[in-house]
């Protein structure tokens, strides 16, 4: 095997290994979208930061108009329930978890949304 053939062979092996490792990582990523209540632009940062508090959450984007949060997360590292709890802990109700009343009351007035009651 000459030098050029060896380099091509080594590159193929490297790419095969890298793509297999990448596929394994991506395999455990999930995307979920759910409602989070809030009112204003200040809520965007608070909600997204709360979702991103866990290192297993790769991205979080909350839409002010639709009140929907889209998260990409590693399901082996964090549950969707825990992400909802992290958001509720900063004062924002989600579809499945109500924020503690004391946390809701501490929100700035512009952030106080009409609370859905389940």
MOPAC internal coordinates of N, CA, C and O (Angstrom, degrees):
PM7 1SCF
backbone

  N    0.0000 0     0.00 0     0.00 0    0    0    0
  C    1.4445 1     0.00 0     0.00 0    1    0    0
  C    1.5232 1   107.49 1     0.00 0    2    1    0
  O    1.2310 1   121.05 1   -52.85 1    3    2    1
  N    1.3162 1   115.60 1   127.15 1    3    2    1
  C    1.4645 1   117.91 1   179.40 1    5    3    2
  C    1.5352 1   110.36 1   -83.95 1    6    5    3
  O    1.2310 1   121.35 1    -4.57 1    7    6    5
  N    1.3044 1   115.03 1   175.43 1    7    6    5
  C    1.4639 1   121.64 1  -174.14 1    9    7    6
  C    1.5285 1   112.38 1   -61.18 1   10    9    7
  O    1.2310 1   119.88 1   137.47 1   11   10    9
  N    1.3082 1   117.84 1   -42.53 1   11   10    9
  C    1.4650 1   121.86 1  -179.22 1   13   11   10
  C    1.5304 1   110.33 1   -65.79 1   14   13   11
  O    1.2310 1   120.61 1   139.28 1   15   14   13
  N    1.3262 1   116.43 1   -40.72 1   15   14   13
  C    1.4671 1   119.70 1   178.81 1   17   15   14
  C    1.5336 1   110.56 1   -65.86 1   18   17   15
  O    1.2310 1   121.13 1   140.02 1   19   18   17
  N    1.3334 1   115.44 1   -39.98 1   19   18   17
  C    1.4622 1   119.55 1   178.94 1   21   19   18
  C    1.5249 1   111.27 1   -62.22 1   22   21   19
  O    1.2310 1   120.39 1   136.26 1   23   22   21
  N    1.3349 1   116.86 1   -43.74 1   23   22   21
  C    1.4686 1   120.65 1   179.04 1   25   23   22
  C    1.5225 1   110.60 1   -63.17 1   26   25   23
  O    1.2310 1   119.97 1   138.34 1   27   26   25
  N    1.3202 1   117.67 1   -41.66 1   27   26   25
  C    1.4669 1   121.05 1   178.12 1   29   27   26
  C    1.5249 1   110.47 1   -63.29 1   30   29   27
  O    1.2310 1   120.67 1   136.62 1   31   30   29
  N    1.3164 1   116.32 1   -43.38 1   31   30   29
  C    1.4588 1   120.97 1   178.98 1   33   31   30
  C    1.5330 1   110.59 1   -62.41 1   34   33   31
  O    1.2310 1   120.51 1   134.38 1   35   34   33
  N    1.3350 1   116.62 1   -45.62 1   35   34   33
  C    1.4621 1   121.47 1  -179.65 1   37   35   34
  C    1.5321 1   110.33 1   -63.04 1   38   37   35
  O    1.2310 1   120.07 1   141.17 1   39   38   37
  N    1.3224 1   117.48 1   -38.83 1   39   38   37
  C    1.4598 1   121.36 1   178.79 1   41   39   38
  C    1.5293 1   110.90 1   -65.00 1   42   41   39
  O    1.2310 1   120.16 1   137.77 1   43   42   41
  N    1.3134 1   117.31 1   -42.23 1   43   42   41
  C    1.4625 1   121.62 1   178.68 1   45   43   42
  C    1.5280 1   110.22 1   -62.41 1   46   45   43
  O    1.2310 1   120.17 1   136.14 1   47   46   45
  N    1.3129 1   117.28 1   -43.86 1   47   46   45
  C    1.4601 1   121.47 1   179.09 1   49   47   46
  C    1.5319 1   110.08 1   -63.58 1   50   49   47
  O    1.2310 1   120.45 1   134.87 1   51   50   49
  N    1.3149 1   116.74 1   -45.13 1   51   50   49
  C    1.4603 1   121.09 1   179.28 1   53   51   50
  C    1.5260 1   111.00 1   -60.64 1   54   53   51
  O    1.2310 1   120.04 1   132.73 1   55   54   53
  N    1.3209 1   117.52 1   -47.27 1   55   54   53
  C    1.4648 1   121.64 1  -179.58 1   57   55   54
  C    1.5279 1   111.37 1   -63.60 1   58   57   55
  O    1.2310 1   120.29 1   141.41 1   59   58   57
  N    1.3193 1   117.04 1   -38.59 1   59   58   57
  C    1.4649 1   120.60 1   178.31 1   61   59   58
  C    1.5274 1   110.14 1   -64.15 1   62   61   59
  O    1.2310 1   120.51 1   136.22 1   63   62   61
  N    1.3124 1   116.62 1   -43.78 1   63   62   61
  C    1.4593 1   120.81 1   178.64 1   65   63   62
  C    1.5206 1   111.04 1   -64.55 1   66   65   63
  O    1.2310 1   120.23 1   132.77 1   67   66   65
  N    1.3242 1   117.16 1   -47.23 1   67   66   65
  C    1.4527 1   122.43 1  -178.29 1   69   67   66
  C    1.5237 1   111.40 1   -62.62 1   70   69   67
  O    1.2310 1   119.69 1   135.94 1   71   70   69
  N    1.3118 1   118.20 1   -44.06 1   71   70   69
  C    1.4645 1   120.53 1  -179.03 1   73   71   70
  C    1.5268 1   111.33 1   -67.42 1   74   73   71
  O    1.2310 1   119.83 1   144.77 1   75   74   73
  N    1.3236 1   117.93 1   -35.23 1   75   74   73
  C    1.4609 1   120.87 1   176.62 1   77   75   74
  C    1.5215 1   110.31 1   -67.09 1   78   77   75
  O    1.2310 1   120.10 1   135.79 1   79   78   77
  N    1.3196 1   117.42 1   -44.21 1   79   78   77
  C    1.4650 1   121.29 1   178.91 1   81   79   78
  C    1.5238 1   110.49 1   -63.75 1   82   81   79
  O    1.2310 1   119.87 1   138.10 1   83   82   81
  N    1.3302 1   117.85 1   -41.90 1   83   82   81
  C    1.4589 1   122.32 1   179.77 1   85   83   82
  C    1.5270 1   110.40 1   -65.25 1   86   85   83
  O    1.2310 1   119.99 1   138.05 1   87   86   85
  N    1.3199 1   117.62 1   -41.95 1   87   86   85
  C    1.4607 1   121.72 1   179.41 1   89   87   86
  C    1.5257 1   110.62 1   -62.45 1   90   89   87
  O    1.2310 1   120.13 1   143.11 1   91   90   89
  N    1.3087 1   117.35 1   -36.89 1   91   90   89
  C    1.4619 1   121.27 1   178.10 1   93   91   90
  C    1.5125 1   110.83 1   -65.76 1   94   93   91
  O    1.2310 1   119.96 1   139.10 1   95   94   93
  N    1.3182 1   117.68 1   -40.90 1   95   94   93
  C    1.4606 1   121.50 1   179.21 1   97   95   94
  C    1.5244 1   110.15 1   -66.51 1   98   97   95
  O    1.2310 1   120.02 1   131.91 1   99   98   97
  N    1.3200 1   117.57 1   -48.09 1   99   98   97
  C    1.4567 1   122.26 1  -176.75 1  101   99   98
  C    1.5258 1   111.21 1   -67.65 1  102  101   99
  O    1.2310 1   120.11 1   151.60 1  103  102  101
  N    1.3110 1   117.40 1   -28.40 1  103  102  101
  C    1.4617 1   122.43 1  -177.76 1  105  103  102
  C    1.5222 1   112.13 1   -56.68 1  106  105  103
  O    1.2310 1   119.70 1   149.33 1  107  106  105
  N    1.3106 1   118.18 1   -30.67 1  107  106  105
  C    1.4545 1   122.10 1  -175.99 1  109  107  106
  C    1.5290 1   112.73 1   -95.72 1  110  109  107
  O    1.2310 1   119.86 1   179.87 1  111  110  109
  N    1.3212 1   117.88 1    -0.13 1  111  110  109
  C    1.4575 1   120.67 1   177.72 1  113  111  110
  C    1.5170 1   109.58 1   -82.77 1  114  113  111
  O    1.2310 1   121.37 1   -45.52 1  115  114  113
  N    1.3109 1   114.99 1   134.48 1  115  114  113
  C    1.4586 1   122.25 1   177.30 1  117  115  114
  C    1.5201 1   108.29 1  -122.76 1  118  117  115
  O    1.2310 1   121.21 1   -28.06 1  119  118  117
  N    1.3184 1   115.30 1   151.94 1  119  118  117
  C    1.4522 1   121.73 1   172.80 1  121  119  118
  C    1.5182 1   107.30 1  -117.62 1  122  121  119
  O    1.2310 1   120.82 1   -47.08 1  123  122  121
  N    1.3111 1   116.03 1   132.92 1  123  122  121
  C    1.4664 1   120.88 1   178.53 1  125  123  122
  C    1.5182 1   108.94 1  -136.30 1  126  125  123
  O    1.2310 1   121.20 1   -31.34 1  127  126  125
  N    1.3072 1   115.31 1   148.66 1  127  126  125
  C    1.4603 1   121.94 1   176.94 1  129  127  126
  C    1.5209 1   108.07 1  -129.37 1  130  129  127
  O    1.2310 1   120.71 1   -49.11 1  131  130  129
  N    1.3278 1   116.25 1   130.89 1  131  130  129
  C    1.4555 1   120.43 1   179.93 1  133  131  130
  C    1.5200 1   110.10 1  -152.63 1  134  133  131
  O    1.2310 1   120.91 1   -19.06 1  135  134  133
  N    1.3313 1   115.87 1   160.94 1  135  134  133
  C    1.4539 1   122.21 1  -176.46 1  137  135  134
  C    1.5222 1   110.87 1   -78.78 1  138  137  135
  O    1.2310 1   121.94 1   -43.85 1  139  138  137
  N    1.3339 1   113.90 1   136.15 1  139  138  137
  C    1.4622 1   122.59 1   172.95 1  141  139  138
  C    1.5206 1   106.17 1  -133.44 1  142  141  139
  O    1.2310 1   120.62 1   -50.90 1  143  142  141
  N    1.3209 1   116.42 1   129.10 1  143  142  141
  C    1.4558 1   120.67 1  -175.47 1  145  143  142
  C    1.5239 1   111.78 1   -86.16 1  146  145  143
  O    1.2310 1   121.53 1   -43.18 1  147  146  145
  N    1.3274 1   114.68 1   136.82 1  147  146  145
  C    1.4511 1   123.73 1   179.15 1  149  147  146
  C    1.5065 1   108.42 1  -173.49 1  150  149  147
  O    1.2310 1   120.30 1    -6.65 1  151  150  149
  N    1.3342 1   117.03 1   173.35 1  151  150  149
  C    1.4684 1   120.71 1  -173.56 1  153  151  150
  C    1.5094 1   116.66 1  -124.13 1  154  153  151
  O    1.2310 1   120.14 1   148.43 1  155  154  153
  N    1.3092 1   117.33 1   -31.57 1  155  154  153
  C    1.4667 1   117.36 1  -165.53 1  157  155  154
  C    1.5323 1   112.00 1  -138.69 1  158  157  155
  O    1.2310 1   121.77 1     0.64 1  159  158  157
  N    1.3077 1   114.21 1  -179.36 1  159  158  157
  C    1.4652 1   120.34 1  -178.90 1  161  159  158
  C    1.5323 1   112.05 1   -63.46 1  162  161  159
  O    1.2310 1   120.11 1   150.30 1  163  162  161
  N    1.3312 1   117.39 1   -29.70 1  163  162  161
  C    1.4722 1   119.36 1   177.53 1  165  163  162
  C    1.5291 1   110.87 1   -64.26 1  166  165  163
  O    1.2310 1   120.90 1   149.11 1  167  166  165
  N    1.3114 1   115.88 1   -30.89 1  167  166  165
  C    1.4671 1   120.50 1   179.91 1  169  167  166
  C    1.5297 1   111.46 1   -66.38 1  170  169  167
  O    1.2310 1   120.88 1   146.40 1  171  170  169
  N    1.3222 1   115.93 1   -33.60 1  171  170  169
  C    1.4669 1   120.03 1  -177.38 1  173  171  170
  C    1.5223 1   110.55 1   -53.93 1  174  173  171
  O    1.2310 1   120.91 1   126.31 1  175  174  173
  N    1.3179 1   115.87 1   -53.69 1  175  174  173
  C    1.4728 1   120.11 1  -177.33 1  177  175  174
  C    1.5275 1   111.39 1   -63.69 1  178  177  175
  O    1.2310 1   120.18 1   136.71 1  179  178  177
  N    1.3267 1   117.25 1   -43.29 1  179  178  177
  C    1.4576 1   121.09 1  -177.77 1  181  179  178
  C    1.5288 1   110.99 1   -62.95 1  182  181  179
  O    1.2310 1   120.58 1   134.78 1  183  182  181
  N    1.3208 1   116.50 1   -45.22 1  183  182  181
  C    1.4676 1   121.27 1  -178.68 1  185  183  182
  C    1.5256 1   110.85 1   -66.40 1  186  185  183
  O    1.2310 1   120.72 1   131.48 1  187  186  185
  N    1.3200 1   116.23 1   -48.52 1  187  186  185
  C    1.4691 1   119.71 1  -179.19 1  189  187  186
  C    1.5193 1   111.40 1   -64.07 1  190  189  187
  O    1.2310 1   120.03 1   138.09 1  191  190  189
  N    1.3238 1   117.55 1   -41.91 1  191  190  189
  C    1.4668 1   120.42 1   178.41 1  193  191  190
  C    1.5291 1   111.38 1   -62.50 1  194  193  191
  O    1.2310 1   120.56 1   140.26 1  195  194  193
  N    1.3336 1   116.54 1   -39.74 1  195  194  193
  C    1.4642 1   119.67 1   179.29 1  197  195  194
  C    1.5267 1   110.94 1   -64.31 1  198  197  195
  O    1.2310 1   120.71 1   139.75 1  199  198  197
  N    1.3175 1   116.25 1   -40.25 1  199  198  197
  C    1.4720 1   119.83 1   178.02 1  201  199  198
  C    1.5235 1   110.55 1   -65.77 1  202  201  199
  O    1.2310 1   120.87 1   139.17 1  203  202  201
  N    1.3171 1   115.95 1   -40.83 1  203  202  201
  C    1.4687 1   121.27 1  -177.61 1  205  203  202
  C    1.5267 1   112.96 1   -79.20 1  206  205  203
  O    1.2310 1   120.34 1   178.57 1  207  206  205
  N    1.3261 1   116.95 1    -1.43 1  207  206  205
  C    1.4660 1   120.92 1   179.32 1  209  207  206
  C    1.5325 1   111.33 1   -56.76 1  210  209  207
  O    1.2310 1   120.94 1   145.06 1  211  210  209
  N    1.3121 1   115.80 1   -34.94 1  211  210  209
  C    1.4659 1   119.98 1   178.59 1  213  211  210
  C    1.5239 1   109.09 1   -87.14 1  214  213  211
  O    1.2310 1   120.58 1   -48.80 1  215  214  213
  N    1.3141 1   116.49 1   131.20 1  215  214  213
  C    1.4702 1   121.10 1  -176.82 1  217  215  214
  C    1.5283 1   113.07 1   -64.73 1  218  217  215
  O    1.2310 1   120.23 1   165.56 1  219  218  217
  N    1.3222 1   117.17 1   -14.44 1  219  218  217
  C    1.4599 1   120.56 1   179.97 1  221  219  218
  C    1.5293 1   112.67 1   -86.36 1  222  221  219
  O    1.2310 1   120.40 1   176.13 1  223  222  221
  N    1.3257 1   116.84 1    -3.87 1  223  222  221
  C    1.4577 1   121.33 1   174.40 1  225  223  222
  C    1.5243 1   106.85 1   -91.84 1  226  225  223
  O    1.2310 1   120.99 1   -62.58 1  227  226  225
  N    1.3174 1   115.72 1   117.42 1  227  226  225
  C    1.4667 1   121.42 1  -174.54 1  229  227  226
  C    1.5198 1   112.26 1   -83.62 1  230  229  227
  O    1.2310 1   120.16 1   143.64 1  231  230  229
  N    1.3311 1   117.29 1   -36.36 1  231  230  229
  C    1.4602 1   120.81 1   178.52 1  233  231  230
  C    1.5178 1   109.45 1  -154.60 1  234  233  231
  O    1.2310 1   121.50 1   -25.19 1  235  234  233
  N    1.3290 1   114.74 1   154.81 1  235  234  233
  C    1.4607 1   121.58 1   178.51 1  237  235  234
  C    1.5238 1   107.93 1  -148.57 1  238  237  235
  O    1.2310 1   120.80 1   -51.55 1  239  238  237
  N    1.3184 1   116.07 1   128.45 1  239  238  237
  C    1.4623 1   120.22 1   179.60 1  241  239  238
  C    1.5226 1   108.81 1  -138.06 1  242  241  239
  O    1.2310 1   121.13 1   -63.53 1  243  242  241
  N    1.3455 1   115.44 1   116.47 1  243  242  241
  C    1.4589 1   121.19 1   179.66 1  245  243  242
  C    1.5166 1   109.72 1  -102.85 1  246  245  243
  O    1.2310 1   120.61 1   -48.76 1  247  246  245
  N    1.3239 1   116.44 1   131.24 1  247  246  245
  C    1.4579 1   122.61 1  -179.95 1  249  247  246
  C    1.5246 1   108.77 1   -97.57 1  250  249  247
  O    1.2310 1   120.68 1   -62.58 1  251  250  249
  N    1.3076 1   116.31 1   117.42 1  251  250  249
  C    1.4581 1   122.74 1  -177.52 1  253  251  250
  C    1.5243 1   111.93 1   -61.36 1  254  253  251
  O    1.2310 1   120.04 1   141.48 1  255  254  253
  N    1.3266 1   117.53 1   -38.52 1  255  254  253
  C    1.4688 1   120.68 1  -177.18 1  257  255  254
  C    1.5281 1   112.72 1   -72.37 1  258  257  255
  O    1.2310 1   120.50 1   136.44 1  259  258  257
  N    1.3174 1   116.64 1   -43.56 1  259  258  257
  C    1.4687 1   119.88 1  -176.14 1  261  259  258
  C    1.5216 1   112.94 1   -92.95 1  262  261  259
  O    1.2310 1   120.67 1   165.80 1  263  262  261
  N    1.3439 1   116.33 1   -14.20 1  263  262  261
  C    1.4800 1   122.59 1  -176.45 1  265  263  262
  C    1.5267 1   112.07 1    64.47 1  266  265  263
  O    1.2310 1   120.35 1  -157.55 1  267  266  265
  N    1.3266 1   116.94 1    22.45 1  267  266  265
  C    1.4578 1   121.16 1  -178.37 1  269  267  266
  C    1.5291 1   109.92 1  -103.48 1  270  269  267
  O    1.2310 1   121.38 1   -44.91 1  271  270  269
  N    1.3248 1   114.97 1   135.09 1  271  270  269
  C    1.4595 1   122.59 1   176.81 1  273  271  270
  C    1.5174 1   108.29 1  -108.13 1  274  273  271
  O    1.2310 1   120.77 1   -49.61 1  275  274  273
  N    1.3188 1   116.13 1   130.39 1  275  274  273
  C    1.4620 1   121.63 1   174.52 1  277  275  274
  C    1.5221 1   107.71 1  -111.54 1  278  277  275
  O    1.2310 1   121.18 1   -55.27 1  279  278  277
  N    1.3245 1   115.34 1   124.73 1  279  278  277
  C    1.4594 1   120.91 1   179.45 1  281  279  278
  C    1.5225 1   109.81 1  -122.55 1  282  281  279
  O    1.2310 1   121.32 1   -35.28 1  283  282  281
  N    1.3136 1   115.07 1   144.72 1  283  282  281
  C    1.4578 1   122.44 1   170.26 1  285  283  282
  C    1.5161 1   104.62 1  -114.80 1  286  285  283
  O    1.2310 1   120.92 1   -54.82 1  287  286  285
  N    1.3313 1   115.84 1   125.18 1  287  286  285
  C    1.4617 1   119.82 1  -173.58 1  289  287  286
  C    1.5257 1   111.10 1  -145.69 1  290  289  287
  O    1.2310 1   121.27 1   -19.71 1  291  290  289
  N    1.3180 1   115.17 1   160.29 1  291  290  289
  C    1.4617 1   122.73 1   176.89 1  293  291  290
  C    1.5211 1   107.21 1   -90.01 1  294  293  291
  O    1.2310 1   120.67 1   -71.09 1  295  294  293
  N    1.3146 1   116.32 1   108.91 1  295  294  293
  C    1.4667 1   120.32 1  -175.27 1  297  295  294
  C    1.5267 1   112.98 1   -66.49 1  298  297  295
  O    1.2310 1   119.83 1   162.99 1  299  298  297
  N    1.3093 1   117.93 1   -17.01 1  299  298  297
  C    1.4634 1   120.34 1   176.01 1  301  299  298
  C    1.5218 1   111.88 1   -79.44 1  302  301  299
  O    1.2310 1   120.37 1   162.46 1  303  302  301
  N    1.3320 1   116.90 1   -17.54 1  303  302  301
  C    1.4557 1   120.46 1  -176.32 1  305  303  302
  C    1.5099 1   114.87 1  -105.65 1  306  305  303
  O    1.2310 1   120.14 1   153.23 1  307  306  305
  N    1.3373 1   117.33 1   -26.77 1  307  306  305
  C    1.4658 1   120.68 1  -177.72 1  309  307  306
  C    1.5253 1   108.73 1  -152.07 1  310  309  307
  O    1.2310 1   121.11 1   -34.94 1  311  310  309
  N    1.3169 1   115.49 1   145.06 1  311  310  309
  C    1.4658 1   119.80 1   178.07 1  313  311  310
  C    1.5249 1   109.77 1   -93.07 1  314  313  311
  O    1.2310 1   121.17 1   -21.44 1  315  314  313
  N    1.3036 1   115.37 1   158.56 1  315  314  313
  C    1.4573 1   120.90 1   175.54 1  317  315  314
  C    1.5327 1   109.77 1   -63.21 1  318  317  315
  O    1.2310 1   120.48 1   145.68 1  319  318  317
  N    1.3056 1   116.68 1   -34.32 1  319  318  317
  C    1.4684 1   121.11 1   176.95 1  321  319  318
  C    1.5303 1   110.50 1   -61.01 1  322  321  319
  O    1.2310 1   120.15 1   137.31 1  323  322  321
  N    1.3310 1   117.33 1   -42.69 1  323  322  321
  C    1.4634 1   119.99 1  -179.98 1  325  323  322
  C    1.5214 1   111.16 1   -66.34 1  326  325  323
  O    1.2310 1   119.89 1   142.88 1  327  326  325
  N    1.3155 1   117.82 1   -37.12 1  327  326  325
  C    1.4714 1   120.65 1   177.29 1  329  327  326
  C    1.5257 1   109.24 1   -61.94 1  330  329  327
  O    1.2310 1   120.32 1   135.72 1  331  330  329
  N    1.3421 1   116.98 1   -44.28 1  331  330  329
  C    1.4659 1   121.12 1   177.06 1  333  331  330
  C    1.5239 1   110.81 1   -60.24 1  334  333  331
  O    1.2310 1   119.93 1   138.57 1  335  334  333
  N    1.3213 1   117.74 1   -41.43 1  335  334  333
  C    1.4704 1   121.60 1   179.84 1  337  335  334
  C    1.5308 1   111.13 1   -64.99 1  338  337  335
  O    1.2310 1   120.37 1   140.90 1  339  338  337
  N    1.3289 1   116.90 1   -39.10 1  339  338  337
  C    1.4658 1   120.42 1   179.03 1  341  339  338
  C    1.5301 1   110.94 1   -62.87 1  342  341  339
  O    1.2310 1   120.55 1   141.84 1  343  342  341
  N    1.3183 1   116.55 1   -38.16 1  343  342  341
  C    1.4681 1   121.07 1   179.53 1  345  343  342
  C    1.5282 1   109.73 1   -71.30 1  346  345  343
  O    1.2310 1   120.15 1   135.61 1  347  346  345
  N    1.3189 1   117.32 1   -44.39 1  347  346  345
  C    1.4656 1   120.93 1   178.97 1  349  347  346
  C    1.5294 1   110.65 1   -61.54 1  350  349  347
  O    1.2310 1   120.22 1   147.52 1  351  350  349
  N    1.3111 1   117.19 1   -32.48 1  351  350  349
  C    1.4684 1   121.60 1  -178.64 1  353  351  350
  C    1.5253 1   112.90 1   -63.88 1  354  353  351
  O    1.2310 1   119.85 1   160.87 1  355  354  353
  N    1.3368 1   117.89 1   -19.13 1  355  354  353
  C    1.4664 1   120.29 1   178.39 1  357  355  354
  C    1.5279 1   111.72 1  -101.48 1  358  357  355
  O    1.2310 1   120.34 1  -174.12 1  359  358  357
  N    1.3452 1   116.96 1     5.88 1  359  358  357
  C    1.4595 1   119.96 1   172.60 1  361  359  358
  C    1.5164 1   117.13 1   110.50 1  362  361  359
  O    1.2310 1   120.03 1  -175.26 1  363  362  361
  N    1.3263 1   117.55 1     4.74 1  363  362  361
  C    1.4653 1   120.15 1  -177.24 1  365  363  362
  C    1.5243 1   111.24 1  -112.09 1  366  365  363
  O    1.2310 1   120.93 1   -58.01 1  367  366  365
  N    1.3394 1   115.83 1   121.99 1  367  366  365
  C    1.4602 1   120.72 1   175.26 1  369  367  366
  C    1.5243 1   109.38 1   -67.13 1  370  369  367
  O    1.2310 1   120.81 1   -33.88 1  371  370  369
  N    1.3111 1   116.06 1   146.12 1  371  370  369
  C    1.4623 1   121.51 1   172.60 1  373  371  370
  C    1.5307 1   107.22 1  -118.58 1  374  373  371
  O    1.2310 1   120.85 1     0.74 1  375  374  373
  N    1.3142 1   115.97 1  -179.26 1  375  374  373
  C    1.4685 1   119.98 1   178.24 1  377  375  374
  C    1.5182 1   111.92 1   -58.35 1  378  377  375
  O    1.2310 1   120.45 1   147.55 1  379  378  377
  N    1.3300 1   116.75 1   -32.45 1  379  378  377
  C    1.4590 1   119.90 1  -171.81 1  381  379  378
  C    1.5238 1   115.43 1  -115.67 1  382  381  379
  O    1.2310 1   119.97 1   165.05 1  383  382  381
  N    1.3247 1   117.66 1   -14.95 1  383  382  381
  C    1.4670 1   120.31 1  -176.43 1  385  383  382
  C    1.5284 1   109.58 1  -133.33 1  386  385  383
  O    1.2310 1   121.03 1   -53.57 1  387  386  385
  N    1.3275 1   115.63 1   126.43 1  387  386  385
  C    1.4657 1   120.82 1   175.67 1  389  387  386
  C    1.5238 1   109.33 1   -86.88 1  390  389  387
  O    1.2310 1   121.26 1   -41.19 1  391  390  389
  N    1.3232 1   115.19 1   138.81 1  391  390  389
  C    1.4587 1   120.41 1   175.44 1  393  391  390
  C    1.5232 1   109.23 1   -69.89 1  394  393  391
  O    1.2310 1   120.17 1   -33.11 1  395  394  393
  N    1.3229 1   117.29 1   146.89 1  395  394  393
  C    1.4620 1   118.93 1   173.85 1  397  395  394
  C    1.5373 1   109.49 1   -59.16 1  398  397  395
  O    1.2310 1   120.49 1   -38.91 1  399  398  397
  N    1.3285 1   116.66 1   141.09 1  399  398  397
  C    1.4658 1   120.65 1  -178.41 1  401  399  398
  C    1.5266 1   112.36 1   -55.04 1  402  401  399
  O    1.2310 1   120.43 1   138.80 1  403  402  401
  N    1.3345 1   116.78 1   -41.20 1  403  402  401
  C    1.4708 1   119.92 1  -178.81 1  405  403  402
  C    1.5271 1   111.91 1   -63.65 1  406  405  403
  O    1.2310 1   119.97 1   146.66 1  407  406  405
  N    1.3311 1   117.65 1   -33.34 1  407  406  405
  C    1.4760 1   120.80 1   177.88 1  409  407  406
  C    1.5293 1   110.08 1   -72.56 1  410  409  407
  O    1.2310 1   120.59 1   139.43 1  411  410  409
  N    1.3269 1   116.47 1   -40.57 1  411  410  409
  C    1.4699 1   120.38 1   177.99 1  413  411  410
  C    1.5290 1   109.94 1   -61.52 1  414  413  411
  O    1.2310 1   120.16 1   135.81 1  415  414  413
  N    1.3205 1   117.29 1   -44.19 1  415  414  413
  C    1.4691 1   121.34 1  -177.95 1  417  415  414
  C    1.5354 1   111.95 1   -64.23 1  418  417  415
  O    1.2310 1   119.93 1   155.10 1  419  418  417
  N    1.3289 1   117.73 1   -24.90 1  419  418  417
  C    1.4739 1   121.39 1  -179.76 1  421  419  418
  C    1.5305 1   113.18 1   -82.30 1  422  421  419
  O    1.2310 1   120.31 1   171.44 1  423  422  421
  N    1.3230 1   117.02 1    -8.56 1  423  422  421
  C    1.4672 1   119.12 1   177.91 1  425  423  422
  C    1.5254 1   109.72 1   -64.39 1  426  425  423
  O    1.2310 1   119.80 1   -31.18 1  427  426  425
  N    1.3394 1   117.99 1   148.82 1  427  426  425
  C    1.4666 1   119.30 1   172.57 1  429  427  426
  C    1.5387 1   109.15 1   -58.66 1  430  429  427
  O    1.2310 1   120.37 1   -28.40 1  431  430  429
  N    1.3182 1   116.91 1   151.60 1  431  430  429
  C    1.4639 1   120.76 1  -176.25 1  433  431  430
  C    1.5198 1   112.85 1   -54.24 1  434  433  431
  O    1.2310 1   120.23 1   141.75 1  435  434  433
  N    1.3231 1   117.17 1   -38.25 1  435  434  433
  C    1.4712 1   119.58 1  -178.75 1  437  435  434
  C    1.5307 1   112.43 1   -67.14 1  438  437  435
  O    1.2310 1   120.39 1   161.50 1  439  438  437
  N    1.3135 1   116.85 1   -18.50 1  439  438  437
  C    1.4678 1   121.50 1  -177.77 1  441  439  438
  C    1.5286 1   112.73 1   -93.34 1  442  441  439
  O    1.2310 1   120.19 1   170.62 1  443  442  441
  N    1.3180 1   117.25 1    -9.38 1  443  442  441
  C    1.4699 1   120.47 1  -176.74 1  445  443  442
  C    1.5265 1   109.69 1   -76.61 1  446  445  443
  O    1.2310 1   121.55 1   -70.95 1  447  446  445
  N    1.2834 1   114.63 1   109.05 1  447  446  445
  C    1.4593 1   123.87 1  -178.66 1  449  447  446
  C    1.5244 1   108.83 1   -93.11 1  450  449  447
  O    1.2310 1   120.41 1   -15.64 1  451  450  449
  N    1.3259 1   116.82 1   164.36 1  451  450  449
  C    1.4620 1   120.63 1   172.57 1  453  451  450
  C    1.5236 1   107.03 1   -72.25 1  454  453  451
  O    1.2310 1   121.06 1   -61.24 1  455  454  453
  N    1.3087 1   115.59 1   118.76 1  455  454  453
  C    1.4634 1   120.37 1  -174.58 1  457  455  454
  C    1.5267 1   111.27 1   -77.79 1  458  457  455
  O    1.2310 1   120.99 1   -53.54 1  459  458  457
  N    1.3107 1   115.71 1   126.46 1  459  458  457
  C    1.4693 1   118.39 1   174.49 1  461  459  458
  C    1.5232 1   108.38 1   -74.18 1  462  461  459
  O    1.2310 1   120.04 1   -42.79 1  463  462  461
  N    1.2648 1   117.53 1   137.21 1  463  462  461
  C    1.4615 1   120.72 1   176.82 1  465  463  462
  C    1.4976 1   108.80 1  -106.75 1  466  465  463
  O    1.2310 1   121.06 1   -47.84 1  467  466  465
  N    1.3053 1   115.58 1   132.16 1  467  466  465
  C    1.4536 1   120.86 1  -176.28 1  469  467  466
  C    1.5170 1   110.65 1   -90.52 1  470  469  467
  O    1.2310 1   120.10 1   180.00 1  471  470  469

